[in-house]
Amino acid sequence: MPHTIDLKAAPFNLDDQAIAWVRQTLGRLSPREKIGQLFTLASRSNRILDQRELLGFAPGGIFRPVRGSLEEIWRANRFLADNSELPLLISGDIEGGGASYLHCTPLPNPLGLAAADDPQLSARVLEVMAGEARALGYNWSFTPLLDINARFRSAIVGTRSYGSEQRRILEQARLHVDILQRHGIATAAKHWPGEGFDDRDQHLVGTVNPLSWEDWQTTFGALYKGLIDAGVLSVMSAHIALPAYIRRHLADAGRDAFQPASASALLNRRLLREELGFNGLIISDATGMAGLSSWHSRAELVPAVIESGCDVFLFTQENPSIDFDLMCRGLREGRLSEERLEQAVTRILALKARLGLHRAPRPPIALDELRRVLQSAPHRAVAEEAAAASITLVKDRQRLLPISLEKHRRIVLASEGVIGHPTQLRPELHIARLLAERGFEVSDYDPEDPPSREKNDLLIYVLAEESATARAHIYLNWQRIHGGNIRDSLRRHWHDLPTLVISLGQPYYLYDAPLIPTYINAYSAIEPVQRAVIAKLLGEQAFTASDPVDSFCGLEEARY
């Protein structure tokens, strides 16, 4: 085992028995088996046949989106736990909001928690989230995000981040790490070396962190050092360049200044490991993203990701054997060194030992017990409380709120519904139903019969799109929301009719409608949030959340 890895040191903190297991296990693995440990494969179904096929590659981990019936999910997870020769790292994105898992309690997303800005409330939310995820069999989460929500046009950062204020980001991220890891779920800080200052999406293009070295140190450098000191067990190296750092070491770097971190030894091995002192595991971001694949050929990139300092290779091409063979070829040809292979597998095994997986693995809980844990009454109560605390009144220049049956009985609702929602929950839009239950007369926006003061009392726009992958931007599409043609897209009704915008997702729609007089950010379309929005519209609950981002998008006119 490489002497440079101190497994007794943070974040592994292994005892002698665990270290012995790591050494003995590493020593008995063949080169092919070691290469298998490098891979975290994606399991896209609950079919036992598919799980058996994945286990045939002897991977180090399996990424499991939650789809299908609870019994199907439980049986597939149990099969994986019972039939892997080495214990598996079962991973997911455990973050709430649009990523809330099917059958689990729907909870506010990170931006909603940052808006609430209540560490004790966040801790209760995280206890629910971690407890349910652990009951489902997860032991590794690709969270929290340390991204800074600096470029409002970014569709990928948005509601998955903790906003743009470093204090909130670090405070919330530390809580996330502490509580999930106490529940036996390793966490992964991402997206190294820092996302949010480029409004593009690394799923589609290699993105760039444009900060100077000095500015990076005081922002992302401080955030990552804070989580390293807090004991985060892994870091996700993303397809993001940091040219300011590369040029400190390669004055004439040229194209190499824009090499993605996931394939950069300078960013992973020197900056993250040597300068920031991170001793834990480094995992690449999903290797199918264009931010990586546009850099080099797959044959070059597969071994380069590990050689450059990542310990885990996240996802493969549709047929995993192709990337397995490319990794083996890289080892034979010397593009992946035996030293890096040994180091990577050592850290993978150390993470498993840190989670106690080297001991007799804890079997998944019984299905009946799982049903009692998920969405229990106490868990739902926490969700309702957190949802109510997360909603931000950005402005109410017309002094519209609270609304009432006496003044606003006839409501027109303009919405495209929930768009591009990444969750398996597939939440529906309930605003119209919830208003109708309170006695309001709600009709849909009709471009052939536009709203007017004579027949309507209030116009509400409901926009519901959380952060989305592989989207260039999220914006208010007037043409779609007003009926589909250019003429309709030009209409603005708020001088003739009281008008309100509610965003159940992306917080930056004032950029497209700066003079909307009343604007609410609720960050997520989960049903507890929608119920809380109605209570706040009616004045039954106060707006207590503060803005975790600049919802005005830097526009002075948006404040009026």
C-alpha positions as CSV (number, residue, x, y, z in Angstrom):
1,M,0.0,0.0,0.0
2,P,1.4,3.4,-0.9
3,H,3.1,4.9,2.2
4,T,1.9,8.4,1.1
5,I,-1.7,7.7,2.2
6,D,-2.2,8.0,5.9
7,L,-5.3,6.1,6.6
8,K,-5.3,6.9,10.3
9,A,-5.5,10.6,9.4
10,A,-8.7,12.5,8.5
11,P,-11.0,12.0,6.9
12,F,-10.7,8.2,7.0
13,N,-9.5,7.9,10.6
14,L,-9.2,4.2,10.3
15,D,-8.2,1.9,13.2
16,D,-5.7,-0.9,12.8
17,Q,-8.3,-3.5,12.1
18,A,-9.8,-1.5,9.2
19,I,-6.3,-0.7,7.8
20,A,-5.5,-4.4,7.9
21,W,-8.7,-5.1,5.9
22,V,-7.7,-2.5,3.3
23,R,-4.2,-3.9,2.9
24,Q,-5.3,-7.5,2.8
25,T,-8.1,-6.8,0.3
26,L,-5.9,-4.7,-1.9
27,G,-3.2,-7.5,-1.9
28,R,-5.5,-10.2,-3.1
29,L,-7.1,-8.2,-6.0
30,S,-5.9,-8.9,-9.5
31,P,-5.1,-5.9,-11.8
32,R,-8.5,-6.4,-13.5
33,E,-10.3,-6.5,-10.2
34,K,-8.6,-3.3,-9.1
35,I,-9.7,-1.7,-12.3
36,G,-13.2,-2.8,-11.5
37,Q,-13.1,-1.0,-8.2
38,L,-12.4,2.3,-10.0
39,F,-15.8,2.4,-11.6
40,T,-19.1,3.6,-10.3
41,L,-21.7,2.3,-12.7
42,A,-25.3,3.5,-13.2
43,S,-28.1,1.2,-12.5
44,R,-31.1,2.4,-14.5
45,S,-33.6,-0.3,-13.7
46,N,-34.8,-2.5,-10.8
47,R,-34.6,-5.8,-12.8
48,I,-32.5,-8.4,-11.0
49,L,-31.0,-9.5,-14.4
50,D,-29.7,-5.9,-14.9
51,Q,-28.2,-5.8,-11.4
52,R,-26.5,-9.2,-12.0
53,E,-25.0,-7.9,-15.2
54,L,-23.5,-4.9,-13.5
55,L,-22.1,-7.0,-10.7
56,G,-20.3,-9.0,-13.4
57,F,-17.9,-6.1,-13.8
58,A,-17.1,-6.2,-10.0
59,P,-17.4,-2.4,-9.7
60,G,-16.5,-0.4,-6.7
61,G,-19.9,1.3,-6.6
62,I,-23.4,1.6,-8.1
63,F,-25.3,4.8,-8.7
64,R,-29.0,4.1,-8.1
65,P,-31.7,6.6,-9.2
66,V,-35.0,5.7,-7.4
67,R,-37.6,4.5,-10.0
68,G,-40.4,2.0,-9.9
69,S,-42.4,0.6,-6.9
70,L,-40.9,0.7,-3.5
71,E,-40.8,-3.1,-3.4
72,E,-38.9,-3.3,-6.7
73,I,-36.4,-0.7,-5.5
74,W,-36.0,-2.6,-2.2
75,R,-35.5,-6.0,-3.9
76,A,-32.9,-4.6,-6.3
77,N,-30.9,-2.8,-3.5
78,R,-31.0,-6.0,-1.4
79,F,-29.8,-8.1,-4.3
80,L,-26.8,-5.7,-4.8
81,A,-25.9,-5.8,-1.1
82,D,-26.2,-9.6,-0.9
83,N,-24.4,-10.5,-4.1
84,S,-21.4,-8.3,-4.4
85,E,-18.1,-10.0,-3.4
86,L,-16.8,-6.7,-2.0
87,P,-19.1,-4.2,-0.3
88,L,-20.5,-1.7,-2.7
89,L,-20.7,2.1,-2.5
90,I,-24.4,2.8,-3.3
91,S,-24.6,6.4,-4.4
92,G,-27.2,9.0,-5.4
93,D,-27.8,12.8,-5.3
94,I,-29.4,13.3,-1.9
95,E,-30.3,17.0,-1.9
96,G,-34.1,17.5,-1.7
97,G,-36.3,19.7,-3.9
98,G,-36.1,18.5,-7.5
99,A,-33.9,15.6,-6.5
100,S,-36.2,14.4,-3.7
101,Y,-36.6,10.7,-4.2
102,L,-39.7,8.8,-5.1
103,H,-41.4,7.3,-2.0
104,C,-39.4,9.7,0.2
105,T,-40.5,12.8,2.0
106,P,-40.4,15.8,-0.4
107,L,-38.1,18.4,1.2
108,P,-36.9,21.8,0.2
109,N,-33.9,22.1,-2.1
110,P,-30.6,23.6,-1.0
111,L,-31.5,27.1,-2.2
112,G,-34.8,26.9,-0.2
113,L,-32.8,25.9,2.9
114,A,-30.4,28.8,2.3
115,A,-33.3,31.2,2.1
116,A,-34.7,30.0,5.4
117,D,-31.2,30.5,6.8
118,D,-32.0,28.5,10.0
119,P,-29.3,26.0,10.8
120,Q,-31.5,24.2,13.4
121,L,-34.3,23.8,10.8
122,S,-31.8,22.6,8.2
123,A,-30.4,20.1,10.6
124,R,-33.9,18.6,11.1
125,V,-34.5,18.5,7.3
126,L,-31.1,16.7,6.9
127,E,-31.9,14.2,9.6
128,V,-35.0,13.2,7.7
129,M,-33.2,13.2,4.4
130,A,-30.3,11.1,5.7
131,G,-32.5,8.7,7.6
132,E,-34.7,7.9,4.7
133,A,-31.7,7.6,2.2
134,R,-29.9,5.3,4.6
135,A,-33.0,3.2,5.0
136,L,-33.2,2.8,1.2
137,G,-29.6,1.5,1.2
138,Y,-27.5,4.5,0.2
139,N,-24.1,5.0,1.7
140,W,-22.7,7.8,-0.6
141,S,-24.2,11.0,-1.7
142,F,-22.8,13.3,-4.4
143,T,-23.6,16.3,-2.4
144,P,-23.2,19.1,-1.1
145,L,-22.7,21.7,-3.7
146,L,-20.1,24.3,-2.9
147,D,-21.0,26.3,-6.1
148,I,-21.5,30.0,-5.8
149,N,-24.6,31.3,-7.5
150,A,-22.8,34.2,-9.2
151,R,-24.1,34.1,-12.8
152,F,-27.9,34.3,-12.7
153,R,-28.3,32.9,-16.3
154,S,-26.8,29.5,-15.2
155,A,-29.4,26.8,-15.5
156,I,-27.3,24.2,-13.8
157,V,-26.4,25.9,-10.5
158,G,-29.5,27.8,-9.5
159,T,-31.7,25.9,-7.0
160,R,-29.1,23.1,-6.4
161,S,-26.8,25.6,-4.8
162,Y,-26.9,27.4,-1.4
163,G,-26.9,30.8,-3.1
164,S,-24.3,33.4,-3.5
165,E,-23.3,34.2,0.1
166,Q,-20.3,32.3,1.3
167,R,-21.4,32.3,4.9
168,R,-24.6,30.5,4.1
169,I,-22.9,28.2,1.6
170,L,-20.4,26.9,4.1
171,E,-22.8,26.8,7.0
172,Q,-25.3,24.7,5.1
173,A,-22.7,22.5,3.5
174,R,-21.0,21.7,6.8
175,L,-24.4,20.7,8.3
176,H,-25.0,18.5,5.3
177,V,-21.6,16.7,5.6
178,D,-21.9,16.3,9.4
179,I,-25.4,14.8,9.4
180,L,-25.2,12.6,6.4
181,Q,-21.8,11.2,7.5
182,R,-23.1,10.5,11.0
183,H,-25.9,8.4,9.3
184,G,-23.3,6.4,7.5
185,I,-23.5,8.2,4.2
186,A,-20.3,9.6,2.7
187,T,-20.6,13.0,1.1
188,A,-18.9,14.5,-1.9
189,A,-18.2,18.3,-2.1
190,K,-18.7,19.5,-5.7
191,H,-18.1,20.9,-8.3
192,W,-14.3,21.2,-7.9
193,P,-12.7,23.6,-8.6
194,G,-15.8,25.7,-8.3
195,E,-18.9,26.3,-10.4
196,G,-21.2,29.4,-10.8
197,F,-19.0,32.1,-12.5
198,D,-19.7,30.6,-15.9
199,D,-23.3,30.6,-17.0
200,R,-22.9,27.6,-19.3
201,D,-23.4,23.9,-18.4
202,Q,-20.6,21.4,-18.3
203,H,-23.0,18.8,-19.5
204,L,-22.9,20.6,-22.8
205,V,-19.5,22.4,-22.9
206,G,-16.3,22.6,-20.9
207,T,-16.8,25.5,-18.5
208,V,-14.3,27.9,-17.0
209,N,-13.8,29.3,-13.5
210,P,-12.6,32.8,-14.5
211,L,-11.5,34.0,-11.1
212,S,-8.0,35.3,-10.5
213,W,-5.9,33.2,-8.2
214,E,-6.3,35.6,-5.4
215,D,-10.1,35.7,-5.8
216,W,-10.3,32.0,-6.0
217,Q,-8.4,31.5,-2.8
218,T,-10.8,33.8,-0.9
219,T,-13.9,32.1,-2.4
220,F,-13.8,28.5,-3.5
221,G,-10.4,27.9,-1.8
222,A,-11.9,29.0,1.5
223,L,-15.1,26.9,0.9
224,Y,-13.3,23.7,0.1
225,K,-10.8,24.2,2.9
226,G,-13.7,24.6,5.2
227,L,-15.3,21.3,4.2
228,I,-12.0,19.5,4.2
229,D,-11.5,20.7,7.8
230,A,-15.1,19.5,8.6
231,G,-14.1,16.0,7.4
232,V,-15.8,15.6,4.1
233,L,-14.9,12.2,2.8
234,S,-14.9,12.8,-1.0
235,V,-14.7,15.6,-3.5
236,M,-16.2,15.5,-7.0
237,S,-13.8,16.8,-9.6
238,A,-15.8,18.4,-12.4
239,H,-15.2,19.3,-16.1
240,I,-14.4,22.9,-15.1
241,A,-11.1,24.7,-15.9
242,L,-9.2,27.0,-13.6
243,P,-6.8,28.8,-15.9
244,A,-5.5,31.2,-13.2
245,Y,-4.0,28.3,-11.3
246,I,-2.7,26.4,-14.3
247,R,-0.8,29.6,-15.5
248,R,0.9,29.9,-12.2
249,H,2.7,26.7,-13.0
250,L,2.7,26.8,-16.8
251,A,3.2,30.3,-18.0
252,D,2.8,29.3,-21.6
253,A,-0.1,26.8,-21.0
254,G,-2.0,27.8,-24.0
255,R,-4.9,25.3,-24.5
256,D,-3.8,23.3,-21.4
257,A,-5.0,26.3,-19.2
258,F,-8.5,25.2,-20.0
259,Q,-8.1,21.5,-19.3
260,P,-11.1,20.2,-17.2
261,A,-10.2,19.5,-13.6
262,S,-11.4,15.9,-14.0
263,A,-8.4,15.3,-16.2
264,S,-5.9,17.8,-14.5
265,A,-3.1,16.5,-12.3
266,L,-2.3,20.1,-11.3
267,L,-5.8,20.8,-10.0
268,N,-6.4,17.4,-8.4
269,R,-3.0,16.2,-7.2
270,R,-1.3,19.5,-6.5
271,L,-3.9,22.0,-5.6
272,L,-6.5,19.8,-3.9
273,R,-4.2,17.2,-2.4
274,E,-0.9,19.0,-1.7
275,E,-2.0,22.6,-1.1
276,L,-5.4,22.2,0.5
277,G,-4.4,19.0,2.2
278,F,-7.3,16.8,1.1
279,N,-6.6,13.1,2.0
280,G,-10.0,11.7,1.1
281,L,-11.3,10.2,-2.1
282,I,-11.6,12.2,-5.4
283,I,-14.4,11.1,-7.8
284,S,-14.8,12.4,-11.3
285,D,-18.1,14.0,-12.4
286,A,-20.1,12.0,-14.9
287,T,-17.6,11.1,-17.7
288,G,-20.2,11.2,-20.5
289,M,-20.6,15.0,-20.2
290,A,-19.5,17.1,-23.2
291,G,-17.3,19.1,-20.8
292,L,-15.0,16.1,-20.7
293,S,-15.7,14.3,-24.0
294,S,-15.0,17.5,-26.0
295,W,-11.4,17.7,-24.6
296,H,-9.9,14.4,-25.9
297,S,-10.8,11.1,-27.3
298,R,-12.4,8.5,-25.0
299,A,-9.4,6.2,-25.3
300,E,-7.1,9.0,-24.0
301,L,-9.5,10.3,-21.3
302,V,-10.4,7.0,-19.6
303,P,-7.0,6.3,-18.1
304,A,-6.2,10.0,-17.9
305,V,-9.0,10.7,-15.4
306,I,-7.5,8.3,-12.9
307,E,-3.8,9.2,-13.7
308,S,-4.6,12.8,-13.1
309,G,-5.8,12.2,-9.6
310,C,-9.4,11.0,-9.6
311,D,-9.8,7.8,-7.7
312,V,-13.2,6.9,-9.1
313,F,-14.4,7.0,-12.7
314,L,-18.1,8.0,-12.7
315,F,-20.3,6.2,-15.2
316,T,-19.3,4.6,-18.5
317,Q,-20.5,4.4,-22.1
318,E,-23.6,2.4,-22.6
319,N,-21.6,-0.8,-22.7
320,P,-19.3,-0.7,-19.6
321,S,-16.9,-3.2,-21.1
322,I,-15.7,-0.6,-23.5
323,D,-14.4,1.7,-20.8
324,F,-13.1,-1.2,-18.8
325,D,-11.1,-2.3,-21.7
326,L,-9.8,1.2,-22.3
327,M,-8.7,1.5,-18.7
328,C,-6.9,-1.9,-18.9
329,R,-5.2,-0.8,-22.1
330,G,-4.1,2.4,-20.5
331,L,-2.5,0.4,-17.7
332,R,-0.7,-1.9,-20.1
333,E,0.6,1.0,-22.2
334,G,1.7,3.0,-19.1
335,R,-0.8,5.9,-19.5
336,L,-2.2,4.7,-16.2
337,S,0.6,3.9,-13.7
338,E,0.5,1.1,-11.3
339,E,1.2,3.6,-8.5
340,R,-1.9,5.6,-9.3
341,L,-4.0,2.5,-9.6
342,E,-2.9,1.3,-6.2
343,Q,-3.5,4.7,-4.6
344,A,-7.0,5.0,-6.1
345,V,-8.1,1.5,-5.0
346,T,-6.6,2.1,-1.6
347,R,-8.7,5.2,-1.1
348,I,-11.8,3.4,-2.4
349,L,-11.3,0.6,0.1
350,A,-10.6,3.1,2.8
351,L,-13.8,4.8,2.2
352,K,-15.7,1.5,2.5
353,A,-13.9,0.8,5.7
354,R,-14.6,4.3,7.0
355,L,-18.3,3.5,6.5
356,G,-18.0,0.2,8.3
357,L,-18.6,-1.8,5.2
358,H,-15.6,-4.1,5.9
359,R,-17.5,-5.5,8.9
360,A,-20.5,-7.8,8.4
361,P,-22.5,-5.5,6.2
362,R,-25.8,-4.2,7.7
363,P,-28.6,-5.8,5.6
364,P,-31.3,-3.5,4.2
365,I,-34.1,-3.1,6.6
366,A,-37.3,-5.2,6.1
367,L,-39.7,-3.8,3.6
368,D,-42.5,-3.2,6.2
369,E,-40.0,-1.2,8.3
370,L,-38.9,0.8,5.2
371,R,-42.6,1.7,4.6
372,R,-42.9,2.9,8.1
373,V,-39.8,5.1,7.8
374,L,-40.4,6.8,4.5
375,Q,-42.8,9.8,4.7
376,S,-43.7,9.2,8.3
377,A,-45.9,11.7,10.0
378,P,-43.0,13.3,11.9
379,H,-41.0,13.6,8.6
380,R,-43.9,15.2,6.8
381,A,-44.2,17.7,9.6
382,V,-40.6,18.7,9.2
383,A,-41.2,19.1,5.4
384,E,-44.2,21.4,6.0
385,E,-42.2,23.6,8.5
386,A,-39.2,23.9,6.2
387,A,-41.3,24.7,3.2
388,A,-43.1,27.5,5.0
389,A,-39.7,28.9,6.2
390,S,-38.1,28.9,2.7
391,I,-40.4,31.2,0.7
392,T,-39.1,34.7,-0.1
393,L,-41.2,37.7,-0.9
394,V,-38.9,39.6,-3.2
395,K,-41.1,42.6,-3.8
396,D,-44.7,43.8,-3.5
397,R,-44.7,47.3,-5.0
398,Q,-48.5,47.3,-5.6
399,R,-49.2,46.2,-2.0
400,L,-51.2,43.4,-3.3
401,L,-50.7,40.9,-0.4
402,P,-52.6,39.4,1.3
403,I,-55.1,38.4,-1.3
404,S,-58.8,37.8,-0.3
405,L,-62.0,36.5,-1.7
406,E,-63.6,39.9,-1.3
407,K,-61.0,41.6,-3.6
408,H,-59.5,38.8,-5.7
409,R,-62.1,36.0,-6.2
410,R,-61.7,35.7,-10.0
411,I,-58.2,34.6,-10.7
412,V,-56.5,33.9,-14.0
413,L,-53.6,31.4,-13.8
414,A,-50.9,31.5,-16.5
415,S,-48.4,28.6,-16.3
416,E,-46.6,26.0,-18.4
417,G,-46.9,23.6,-15.5
418,V,-43.8,21.9,-14.0
419,I,-41.1,21.9,-16.6
420,G,-38.1,19.5,-16.9
421,H,-38.3,18.4,-13.4
422,P,-35.3,16.1,-12.6
423,T,-37.0,14.3,-9.8
424,Q,-38.7,10.9,-10.0
425,L,-41.5,12.4,-7.9
426,R,-42.8,14.3,-11.0
427,P,-44.8,16.8,-8.9
428,E,-47.9,18.2,-10.4
429,L,-49.0,21.9,-10.2
430,H,-51.5,22.2,-7.4
431,I,-51.8,26.0,-7.1
432,A,-55.2,26.1,-9.0
433,R,-56.7,23.3,-7.0
434,L,-55.5,24.8,-3.7
435,L,-56.9,28.2,-4.5
436,A,-60.2,26.7,-5.6
437,E,-60.4,24.8,-2.3
438,R,-60.3,28.3,-0.6
439,G,-63.2,29.5,-2.6
440,F,-61.5,31.3,-5.5
441,E,-62.7,31.0,-9.0
442,V,-59.6,30.0,-11.0
443,S,-59.4,29.9,-14.8
444,D,-56.5,29.2,-17.2
445,Y,-55.0,32.0,-19.3
446,D,-56.7,32.0,-22.7
447,P,-54.9,34.0,-25.4
448,E,-58.2,34.2,-27.4
449,D,-59.9,35.8,-24.4
450,P,-57.1,37.7,-22.5
451,P,-57.7,38.7,-18.9
452,S,-59.3,42.1,-18.1
453,R,-60.5,44.0,-15.1
454,E,-64.1,43.6,-16.2
455,K,-64.1,39.8,-15.8
456,N,-61.0,39.1,-13.6
457,D,-59.6,40.3,-10.3
458,L,-56.0,38.9,-10.3
459,L,-53.5,37.4,-12.7
460,I,-51.0,34.9,-11.3
461,Y,-48.1,33.6,-13.3
462,V,-46.7,30.3,-11.9
463,L,-43.3,29.3,-13.1
464,A,-42.0,25.9,-12.1
465,E,-38.5,24.9,-13.3
466,E,-35.7,24.0,-10.9
467,S,-32.1,23.8,-12.0
468,A,-31.9,21.6,-15.1
469,T,-29.1,19.6,-16.7
470,A,-28.3,20.0,-20.4
471,R,-30.2,23.3,-20.6
472,A,-28.5,26.4,-21.9
473,H,-30.6,28.8,-19.9
474,I,-33.9,29.0,-17.9
475,Y,-36.0,32.0,-18.7
476,L,-39.5,33.4,-18.8
477,N,-40.9,32.4,-22.2
478,W,-43.6,34.9,-22.8
479,Q,-44.6,33.4,-26.1
480,R,-45.3,29.9,-24.6
481,I,-46.9,31.2,-21.4
482,H,-49.2,33.6,-23.3
483,G,-50.4,31.2,-26.0
484,G,-47.8,30.5,-28.6
485,N,-47.5,33.4,-31.1
486,I,-45.5,36.6,-31.2
487,R,-48.5,38.9,-30.8
488,D,-49.5,37.2,-27.5
489,S,-45.9,37.3,-26.2
490,L,-46.0,41.1,-26.3
491,R,-48.9,41.5,-23.9
492,R,-48.3,42.9,-20.4
493,H,-51.3,43.1,-18.1
494,W,-50.1,44.5,-14.8
495,H,-51.2,48.1,-15.5
496,D,-54.8,46.9,-16.0
497,L,-55.0,44.1,-13.5
498,P,-53.2,43.2,-10.3
499,T,-50.5,40.8,-11.2
500,L,-48.3,38.4,-9.3
501,V,-45.4,36.0,-10.3
502,I,-44.7,32.9,-8.2
503,S,-41.5,31.0,-9.1
504,L,-41.5,27.4,-7.9
505,G,-37.9,27.0,-9.1
506,Q,-35.3,29.3,-10.7
507,P,-35.2,32.6,-8.8
508,Y,-34.2,34.9,-11.6
509,Y,-37.3,35.6,-13.7
510,L,-37.1,39.4,-12.9
511,Y,-34.5,39.6,-15.5
512,D,-37.2,38.9,-18.1
513,A,-39.9,40.8,-16.3
514,P,-38.2,43.5,-14.2
515,L,-41.4,45.6,-13.8
516,I,-43.6,42.8,-12.5
517,P,-44.9,44.5,-9.3
518,T,-45.2,41.5,-7.0
519,Y,-42.8,38.6,-7.1
520,I,-42.3,35.5,-4.9
521,N,-39.5,33.0,-5.0
522,A,-40.4,29.6,-3.6
523,Y,-37.5,27.6,-5.2
524,S,-39.3,24.2,-5.6
525,A,-42.6,22.7,-6.8
526,I,-42.8,20.1,-4.1
527,E,-46.3,20.0,-2.7
528,P,-45.5,21.3,0.8
529,V,-44.0,24.4,-0.8
530,Q,-47.2,24.9,-2.9
531,R,-49.4,24.7,0.2
532,A,-47.2,27.1,2.0
533,V,-47.3,29.6,-0.9
534,I,-51.1,29.6,-0.7
535,A,-51.0,30.2,3.1
536,K,-48.7,33.1,2.6
537,L,-50.8,34.6,-0.3
538,L,-53.7,34.6,2.1
539,G,-51.8,36.2,5.0
540,E,-52.0,33.1,7.2
541,Q,-48.2,32.8,7.3
542,A,-45.7,35.6,7.3
543,F,-42.8,35.7,4.8
544,T,-39.7,35.1,6.9
545,A,-37.1,33.9,4.4
546,S,-34.4,36.2,3.1
547,D,-33.0,36.3,-0.4
548,P,-30.0,33.9,-0.8
549,V,-29.2,35.4,-4.2
550,D,-29.7,38.6,-6.0
551,S,-33.2,38.0,-7.4
552,F,-33.0,41.4,-9.0
553,C,-30.2,40.2,-11.3
554,G,-28.3,43.4,-10.9
555,L,-31.1,45.4,-12.4
556,E,-32.0,48.6,-10.6
557,E,-35.3,48.8,-12.5
558,A,-36.3,45.4,-11.1
559,R,-36.5,46.9,-7.6
560,Y,-39.5,49.2,-8.6
